[in-house]
Amino acid sequence: MTADERQFLLTAAWMFMRHGQPARARTVCEALVEEDSRDGVAAVALAELMLDAGEATRAVEVLRAADVPPELSHAAAFLETRALRNGGRNREAANRWSRYLESRKGSERRWM
């Protein structure tokens, strides 16, 4: 798949979400992640759709398999923390968020 084709599909998924068609958006994101499980942009979008569907465990798996670009690190950390919390893994969720804050602010300013 070329970069232009990938960008087109990501845009289509975003449009589906924007217009109240999450099932179609999910189908596109699942296809992108199936093509390349390390696609961080598609993984973040798919994880959000999975969380909305109550699939916290699968969302964590998708996020952990992906190479999330730096500009989406905040979103990925938030989604993974939310997925862990929704899955009843509260301590792991708190640790994940602390690791993210430490990476951004340093351990002395992690706010937790």
N, C-alpha and C positions, 0 to 999 in steps of 0.2 A: 504494500500500500504506500502510495506516495504521501508526502507531507501535505500537499494540497487536498488529497482525498480525505486524509485524517482530519484536517481542519474543517472541511465541509461537513463531515459526519458529526464532529463536536458541535459545530454551529447548529446543525439540524437537531441534535439532542437538546441543546439549550432552547431552541425555538419550541420544541415540543413541550418542554417543562414550562416555559413562559406562557404557553397557551393551554395549560391544564391537561396535558396528555402525558402523564408520567410513565405509563406503560410503554408507550412508543419511545420515549427518551431512554428508558431502561434497556429496551431491546438494542438500541444503537450503542449505548455504553457497554453492554455485555459483549457485543460483537467486537468492539474496539479492544476491550480487555482480553477477550479470547484470542484475538490476533496477536496482542503483545501484553502480557500480564504486568510488564514493568511500566506501561504507559501511565504515568502519574496523574495526568490531567483527567483521563477517562476514569481512572480508578477513584479519584476523589469524587467525581460526579456520580459514579455508580455506588460508591459507599453512601453518599447522601440519600440516594434513591432507596437503597437497601434499608437504611435506618428508618426512613419514612414508612417502609413496609414492615417494620418490626424484625428485621433480620440482622441483629446486632453482631452475632458471631461471624456471619459471612462478611459483613462490612469490615470487621477487623482483619480478616484474612486477606481481603482484596487490598486494603491499605498497606499491610505489611509486606505484600509481594511487590508493590510498586516502587518505582524510583520517582518520588514526588519532587518536582522542580522547586527551587528555593522560594519562588513567589507564591507557592501554594503550601508552604510548610505550616503556616498558621492554621489554614483550613484543615489540613490533614491531621494536625495535632488535636484540634478541636473535635473533629469527627471521630477520631480514634478514641479520645477520652469519652465522648458521648456514647459511643458504641460499647465501650467497656463498662461504663456505668449502667447502661440499659441492659447489659448482659449480667448484671449483678456482681461484676468484678470491681468493686469500689476501690480497694487498695491499689490495684493495678492501674485504675483510671487516675487516681491521685498521683501515682508515681509517673505516669506518662505525661501528665500536665506539668509536673515539677521539672521533668527532664526538658520539656520544651522551653519553659521559662528560664531555666538555667542556661540553655543554649543561646537564648536571646539577651538575657540580662546579667548572667553570671549568678553563681550560687548565692551571693550575698543579697541579691535583689529579686529573688524568685517569687516573693509575696505569698508563700505558703509555708 
